[in-house]
Amino acid sequence: MSFSEVLKETVGKVDGAVSAMVISSDGMPVEEYASEKLINLEDLSAEASAMIKDIGNAAETLGLGEAKEFSIISDKCGIIMRKINKDYYLALIIKPEGNYGKGRFVLKTTIPKIEKEF
């Protein structure tokens, strides 16, 4: 199954999810799928590297260990990002009324399907 197909399947499993993408930790987009664009995915990718770095530093400072997942919930949408490995993340963009709990679960179960490709 291609990355595009995995991303489409991921979005389809979560009520309110509209897009998903694989992003490198340096902010480069790898693959994306969008049934609807709530936000500019290129902008998300560009900002992701700063978020990943800041959250990693905060987790380290607090003695939490490695940050594996984080989310941003706003008026416009929610973004859940889960680490695939040290260099790549899977992001899911969900409408405000979407099912964030299921989104987290689906990301967690999708990672094993694609991590060997990295």
Number of C-alpha atoms within 10 A of each C-alpha: 7 9 17 16 12 19 23 19 15 22 25 14 12 21 15 19 27 23 25 28 27 25 27 23 21 16 22 17 20 14 15 21 22 18 12 11 11 15 14 8 20 14 11 18 21 17 14 22 17 14 15 22 13 12 17 17 15 15 15 13 10 9 9 10 12 14 15 17 18 15 15 10 14 10 8 11 18 23 23 20 25 21 24 23 15 10 12 20 26 25 27 29 29 25 21 16 13 17 15 23 9 14 26 19 11 17 24 17 12 17 17 11 12 15 13 9 7 8
